[in-house]
Amino acid sequence: MEADTARLQDAPAAADTGNYASAQQSYLKLVGEMDKLCASLKRAKVYDDLNDLASRLGLNYDSCVNVDAVAPKLLEQWKGLPERAQQSVALMEKAKLQRVLEVKLKKLRVKNKPSSNGILPW
């Protein structure tokens, strides 16, 4: 998990260098990983409860900038299986990375507007 997080944190750097394909691939992989975590939490019927708790603890869902402050509280206060809380924290961390990649990809996409024939330059 830590290796994935480190790899994904390097993904915005790839976008900075203009490597759109690499940034897009990292983004799509991240979204797939998030989908799997969501599905697992939903199957366990704890997804909504964990989201409610994170919300009550003050998670900023728009940017997820305060994940580091919310995560310890969520882990302490969650009454269910600890592994579900860990999955929820992993999901929040990935959501934070997703927001960063979305900003980077948007900058690249705006910078590389389609040509007159409608084809993107990458």
BABARO-599617 format. One record per residue: x, y, z of N, C-alpha, C, O in turn; residue in three letters. Coordinates in steps of 0.05 Angstrom, whole numbers, plus 5000, padded with zeros to 4 digits. Example, Ala and Ser with C-alpha at 12.3 -4.5 7.8 and 13.67 -1.06 7.14 Angstrom:
526448865156524649105156526449345156528549345169ala;525749555142527349795143525850015157526850235161ser;
***
This chain:
501649765000500050005000501750255000501250444985met;503950255017505650485018507050534991507550764983glu;507750314978509050344952507150464932507950624915ala;504650384932502650494915502250794920502150954901asp;502150864946501851144953504251304943503851524932thr;506651204947509051344937509051374907509651584896ala;508251164893508151164864506151374855506651524836arg;503851374867501751564859502451844866501552034852leu;503951894887504752164893506752264873506952504869gln;508152084859509952164838508352234812509452364795asp;505952144810504352184786503952474780504152544756ala;503352654799503152934792505753044780505553224763pro;508052944789510553034778510652964748511653124732ala;509652734741509552654713507852844697508552914674ala;505652934709503853124695505353394692504953524671ala;506953474711508353724710510253724687510653934674asp;511453494680513353484658511953464631513253444610thr;509353474632507853464607507353184597506453154574gly;507852984613507452714604504452644609503752504628asn;502852724591499952694594499152394596497552324613tyr;500252234579499551954578500151814605498451664615ala;502351874616503151764642501251864664500351704681ser;500652114664498852224684496052114681494752044701ala;495052084657492451974652492351674660490351594672gln;494451524655494551244662494551224693493151054704gln;496051394707496051384736493251454747492351334766ser;491951644734489351734743487351504740485851444758tyr;487351374717485451154712485950924731484050794740leu;488450864736489150644755488150714783487050544797lys;488550964791487651054817484651034820483650944840leu;483151114799480251094800479350804802477450744817val;480750624788480150344790480550234819478950084829gly;482750324831483350234858481250344878480350204896glu;480350594873478250704890475650564887474150514906met;474950484862472550334857472550074872470449994884asp;474849934873475049684887474649724917473249564930lys;475849934928475549984957472650054963471549954983leu;471350214947468550284951466750034950465050004967cys;467249874930465649624927465949444952464049334961ala;468449424962468949254985467449365010466249215025ser;467549625014466149745036463149725034461749695053leu;462149755009459249735005458349445009456149405020lys;459849245000459148965004459048905034457348755043arg;460749035049460848995079458649155093458349145117ala;457249315077455149485087456049685108454649745128lys;458449795104459549995122460350255108461150445121val;460050265082460850495067459550755077460850955082tyr;456850745079455450985087456051065116456351305122asp;456250875133456950935161459751065164460051255179asp;461650955149464351075150464351355138465751535148leu;462851395116462751665104461351855123462252085126asn;459251765137457951935156459852015179459952245187asp;461351825189463251885210465452075200466052265215leu;466452035177468452215166467352495163468752695168ala;464952515154463652775151463352915178463853145181ser;462352765199462152875225464752965237464953155253arg;466952825229469552895238470853125222473053215229leu;469353225202470253465188471753425162473053605153gly;471553185150472853135125471853335103469453365099leu;473753465090473053635068472953465043475053395031asn;470553395034470253215011471053344985471653194965tyr;471053604983471753734958474653704950475353644927asp;476453734970479353724964480753504980482953424973ser;479453405001480653195018483353285030485053115037cys;483653545033486253645044486653585073488953585082val;484553525088484853475116484653175123483953105146asn;485253005105485252715110487052645133486352475150val;489352765134491352705155490252775183491052645202asp;488552965185487353045211485052865218484552805241ala;483452785198481052625202481652325206480352195223val;483652225192484251935193484651825221483451625228ala;486351945238486751835265484151835282483651645297pro;482552045279480052055293478151835284476851705300lys;478051795258476251585247477151315257475451145265leu;479751265257480751005267480150955296479650735305leu;480251175312479651155341476651115346475950965364glu;475051255331472151255337470551035323468250985332gln;471650915303470150705288469750465307471650355318trp;467250375309466550155327466449885312466249675325lys;466649885286466549635271469349515268471149575284gly;469549335249472049205244474249405236473849575219leu;476549385249478749585244479649585215480449795204pro;479549355201480449345174478649515156479549615135glu;476149545163474249705147475050005150474850155131arg;475750085174476650355179479250415163479550625152ala;481050215163483550245147482950275118484150435104gln;481050115108480250145079479150415074479650535053gln;477550515092476350785089478551005088478351185072ser;480450975106482651175106484251155079484951355068val;484750905070486150875044484551005022485651125004ala;481950975023480151095003480351405004480551534983leu;480351515028480551805031483351905020483452115007met;485451755026488051835016488151824986489352004973glu;486951624974486851604945485151824933485851924912lys;483051894947481352124937482952384937482652544919ala;484652414957486252654958488152664934488552874921lys;489452434928491152414904489652454878490652574859leu;487152354878485452394855485052684849485152774826gln;484452844870484053134866486553264855486253444837arg;488853184864491353304854491753234825492453414809val;491252984818491552904790489553044772490153104749leu;487153074781485053214765485953494758485453594736glu;487153634777488053904772490353904752490354064733val;492153714755494453694736493453624708494353744688lys;491653434706490553354680489053584667489253624643leu;487553734682486053954672487954164660487454274638lys;490154224674492054414664493254314638493554474619lys;493954064636495053954611492953964589493654024566leu;490553894595488453894574487854174564487354214540arg;487854364582487354644574489654754558489354894538val;492054684566494554774553494654654524495554784506lys;493754404522493954264496491154244484490054024480asn;490054474477487354474465487354324439489454314425lys;485054224431484854074405485554264382485154504383pro;486654144361487354294337484754344322482554274331ser;484954484300482554554284481054314275478654334269ser;482354084272480953844264479753694287478553474283asn;479953804312478753684335480353464348479353324366gly;482753424339484453204350486353324370487653524365ile;486453194393488353294414491153224406491653024393leu;493053394414495853364405497453144417499853114411pro;496352974434497852754445496852504433497852284439trp;
***
